[in-house]
Amino acid sequence: MIGFIFPGQGSQAVGMGKALADAFDVCRATFAEADAALGEPLSRLIFEGPEDQLRLTENTQPAILTVSVAASRLLASRGFQPAFVAGHSLGEYSAHVCAGTFDFADAVRIVRRRGRFMQEAVPVGRGAMAAVMGLDAGDVARACAEAAEGDVVSPANMNMPGQVVIAGSTEAVARAGERAKALGAKRVVPLPVSAPFHCALMKPAEDRLAPELRALAVRDPRVPVVANVDAQPKRDAASAIDALVRQVSSPVRWEDVMRRLASEGVHKYVEVGPGTVLCGLGRKIDREAAFANLEDPAGLEKIAALFA
């Protein structure tokens, strides 16, 4: 059984998706659709930069979504269909477009606002994220609790065994990192992000986004979408939207998502969109699984072999 997994913020790079757009009409049309939905040339920013503009959260999110949807439409045009889909943070929106829960144009517009709301929830410099390496999730949670001192700091991404990202106020993240090292973490790596995603500081963004998500025209997904918040397959539109609302200020339980996919019988994965981050995490979580990715035309051959 094959699952499609969709990358989140951090996978962006200037020029991503250009080889697909140059080679395939269905991809080129997807970039044009994104430009029309936003009323601005997002595709030019994706293909040409500048990088500092692409890194702005409100640009990054629709950009990655667009590249991922272009790639998933190419796969669909070749008859490659997943049994399950999932996406890391922003990637959950790409997964829902793939599953038909809502339309691409609506998704482009709402993730643009999602990025803006998340950025505006915490003034730049007041929040931080850091990856804690070599410490189990329980001890990372303990480090956060012991270092909080009334501030917000908590696990934000449970990515794989021995890699947990924490988020919160800048000072509390620094304290939690030191505490994690004292508890045996091998390394604590500050992340170059513009806001502390997936923690309680994002509640204002969640409150702003919720009515917009609930106003979307939605359908029950064609294939189950395993959600970040609880690693449960969402098979109806109402529960899918509820999971996207809660996702904004809740941790991304990616290791649990991958284990749930495996328990459902998924043992082959295609990372659909820019980069290979999820392939790398997946190989650490499920060493028996097979992985391929589609970010340029060369990826099609390996994917065809997976489906053979």
C-alpha atoms as one frame of an Amber mdcrd trajectory, in Angstrom:
protein
   0.000   0.000   0.000   1.325   3.444  -0.937   0.977   6.718   0.949   1.716
  10.242  -0.242   3.387  12.528   2.311   3.649  16.289   1.834   6.441  18.517
   3.198   6.016  21.589   5.383   7.792  24.854   5.960  11.582  24.640   5.789
  11.625  22.650   2.544  11.471  25.750   0.353  14.202  26.776  -2.082  14.276
  29.331  -4.885  13.667  27.491  -8.158  11.656  24.644  -6.626   9.128  23.172
  -9.016  10.497  25.001 -12.063  11.695  21.820 -13.756   8.199  20.339 -13.330
   6.535  23.473 -14.714   8.924  23.531 -17.666   8.278  19.879 -18.487   4.562
  19.319 -17.820   1.465  21.307 -18.760  -0.456  20.129 -15.679   2.254  21.566
 -13.419   2.535  24.806 -15.371  -1.234  25.263 -15.081  -1.066  24.766 -11.314
   1.394  27.631 -10.900  -0.809  29.826 -13.083  -3.822  28.907 -10.944  -1.951
  29.949  -7.786  -1.051  33.309  -9.361  -4.694  33.877 -10.278  -5.957  32.878
  -6.820  -3.667  35.369  -5.094  -3.812  38.053  -7.774  -0.016  38.281  -7.847
   2.901  36.443  -9.474   3.686  33.883  -6.755   5.252  31.623  -9.388   7.878
  34.258 -10.220   8.844  34.477  -6.543   9.086  30.669  -6.358  11.192  30.342
  -9.511  13.372  33.472  -9.239  13.302  34.665  -5.622  14.578  36.738  -3.931
  15.161  34.167  -1.204  14.472  36.568   1.676  10.981  37.193   0.277  10.338
  33.492  -0.272  11.332  32.836   3.363   8.563  35.105   4.674   6.003  32.760
   6.213   3.056  34.236   4.317   4.909  33.528   1.041   6.554  30.249   2.018
   3.305  28.505   2.853   1.439  29.089  -0.442   4.692  28.496  -2.346   5.312
  25.024  -0.895   1.628  24.154  -1.229   1.716  25.105  -4.925   4.794  23.021
  -5.713   3.331  20.033  -3.828  -0.046  20.268  -5.572   1.643  20.603  -8.975
   3.576  17.407  -8.248   0.508  15.547  -6.936  -1.496  16.528 -10.042   1.300
  15.171 -12.217   1.163  11.876 -10.305  -2.629  11.741 -10.721  -2.274  12.399
 -14.460  -0.029   9.314 -14.647  -2.555   7.185 -12.752  -0.586   7.099  -9.485
  -3.083   7.234  -6.602  -2.343   6.889  -2.873  -4.251   4.767  -0.351  -3.545
   7.293   2.426  -2.131  10.818   2.585  -0.552  12.948   5.303   1.417  16.169
   5.494   3.814  17.772   7.955   2.191  20.952   9.348   1.507  23.077   6.245
   1.775  19.839   4.238  -1.537  18.688   5.728  -3.219  21.321   3.508  -1.455
  19.890   0.431  -2.651  16.431   1.516  -6.246  17.673   1.695  -6.069  19.232
  -1.777  -4.756  15.891  -3.057  -7.623  14.117  -1.260 -10.194  16.569  -2.646
 -11.319  17.934   0.733 -11.160  21.499  -0.589 -10.142  23.251  -3.785  -6.582
  24.316  -4.524  -7.441  28.005  -5.083  -9.140  28.157  -1.667  -6.165  26.406
  -0.083  -3.662  28.876  -1.594  -5.593  31.814  -0.206  -6.106  30.315   3.242
  -2.490  29.245   3.766  -1.384  32.747   2.760  -3.551  34.025   5.643  -2.435
  31.178   7.899   1.164  32.272   7.399   0.290  35.900   8.032  -1.725  35.115
  11.177   1.062  32.899  12.550   3.663  35.590  11.904   1.516  38.291  13.520
   0.735  36.198  16.614   4.204  36.770  18.098   6.446  39.806  17.449   9.669
  38.913  15.636  12.379  38.015  18.139   9.966  37.149  20.946   9.612  33.507
  19.959  11.998  30.718  19.001  12.251  27.063  18.050  15.073  24.572  18.585
  15.654  20.941  17.643  16.604  18.698  20.560  18.653  15.725  19.351  19.275
  12.463  21.140  16.669  12.757  23.907  13.344  10.937  24.055  10.097  12.871
  23.850   9.224  12.346  27.520  12.490  13.872  28.695  12.123  16.771  26.254
   8.665  17.482  27.708  10.181  17.335  31.194  12.927  19.798  30.202  10.279
  22.197  28.914   8.164  21.913  32.056  11.149  22.469  34.342  12.454  25.428
  32.311   9.195  27.268  31.634   9.189  29.523  34.728   5.794  30.891  33.755
   6.687  31.321  30.077   5.538  29.169  27.160   7.821  26.377  25.955   6.714
  22.932  24.810   7.383  20.132  22.301   6.202  21.368  18.886   7.286  18.647
  16.418   7.816  15.021  17.437   9.605  14.217  14.201  11.310  10.883  14.838
  12.969   8.984  17.688  15.611  11.287  19.141  14.490  14.431  17.313  11.956
  16.697  18.984  11.553  20.380  18.121  10.536  22.718  20.931   8.852  26.122
  20.598   7.954  29.029  22.833   9.242  32.359  24.065  12.873  33.002  23.171
  14.170  32.937  26.753  12.202  29.835  27.726  13.395  27.912  24.662  17.000
  28.757  25.587  16.447  27.575  29.172  14.731  24.373  28.017  17.612  23.671
  25.660  20.110  23.907  28.516  17.913  21.697  30.690  17.618  19.163  27.856
  21.407  19.007  27.594  21.607  18.395  31.356  19.154  15.508  30.901  21.363
  13.959  28.215  20.513  15.582  24.884  23.378  15.257  22.413  22.723  18.603
  20.723  20.266  21.473  20.742  20.091  23.317  17.431  18.297  26.696  17.190
  16.124  26.824  14.067  16.047  29.815  11.679  12.284  30.377  11.872  10.313
  33.604  12.026   7.809  32.477  14.669   7.331  29.762  17.351   4.970  27.425
  15.511   2.771  24.737  17.084   2.741  25.992  20.657   0.323  27.946  22.857
   1.714  31.268  21.560  -0.055  30.457  18.279  -3.527  30.454  19.889  -4.318
  33.968  18.537  -3.522  32.721  15.017  -5.716  29.664  15.574  -8.614  31.851
  16.722  -8.296  34.036  13.604  -7.959  31.111  11.208 -10.742  28.934  12.652
 -13.741  30.839  11.197 -12.057  31.000   7.789 -11.407  27.261   7.762 -14.954
  26.545   8.869 -16.297  28.752   6.052 -14.495  26.772   3.320 -16.493  24.737
   0.811 -15.469  21.186   1.735 -16.111  17.576   0.767 -15.291  14.313   2.495
 -11.734  13.328   1.473 -11.444  10.678  -1.238  -8.725   8.927   0.739  -8.070
   9.132   4.494  -5.851  12.002   5.678  -3.842  11.136   8.812  -3.829  14.307
  10.907  -0.903  15.898  12.746  -2.816  16.573  15.972  -3.795  12.996  16.857
  -2.359  10.722  14.130  -5.908   9.589  13.317  -7.213   9.124   9.763  -9.782
  11.784   8.907 -12.461  10.391   6.627 -15.054  13.186   6.764 -14.828  16.913
   6.081 -15.922  18.079   9.550 -13.235  16.159  11.431 -10.649  17.130   8.811
 -11.314  20.841   9.323 -11.382  20.468  13.113  -7.922  18.851  12.954  -6.578
  21.725  10.825  -7.926  24.277  13.324  -6.348  22.532  16.314  -3.095  21.974
  14.427  -2.086  25.658  14.582  -1.248  25.647  18.305  -0.798  21.884  18.823
   2.324  19.778  18.325   2.945  17.941  15.063   3.029  14.245  15.998   4.871
  13.154  12.871   6.421   9.995  14.302   2.934   8.889  15.394   1.531   9.783
  11.945   4.100   7.557  10.232   3.518   4.717  12.683  -0.236   4.992  12.102
   0.290   4.823   8.339   2.446   1.721   8.811  -0.225   0.124  11.032  -2.757
   0.724   8.232  -0.522  -1.246   5.858   1.372   1.588   4.158   4.949   0.510
   3.466   5.781   2.585   0.395   5.847   6.378   0.452   6.147   9.196  -2.063
   7.226  12.588  -0.687   5.308  14.953  -2.953   6.857  18.407  -3.248  10.155
  20.148  -2.539  12.979  18.423  -0.681  13.510  15.036   0.931  13.099  15.890
   4.629  10.180  13.503   5.144  11.963  10.663   3.336  14.856  11.105   5.768
  12.595  11.113   8.832  10.576   8.193   7.494  13.605   5.977   7.015  14.481
   6.484  10.687  10.923   5.644  11.801  10.197   2.674   9.503  13.404   1.040
   8.338  11.541  -1.553   6.261   9.600   0.998   4.179  10.487   2.195   0.678
  10.654   5.912  -0.155  10.750   8.042  -3.276  10.230  11.747  -3.849   8.883
  13.935  -6.614  10.345  17.409  -6.946  11.603  17.178 -10.534  10.938  15.012
 -13.618  13.685  12.537 -12.702  11.647  11.377  -9.703   8.919   9.848 -11.889
  10.957   6.798 -12.825  11.582   5.765  -9.195   7.923   6.368  -8.336   6.802
   4.210 -11.259   9.008   1.437  -9.848   7.316   1.794  -6.442   3.902   1.358
  -8.031   5.021  -1.562 -10.225
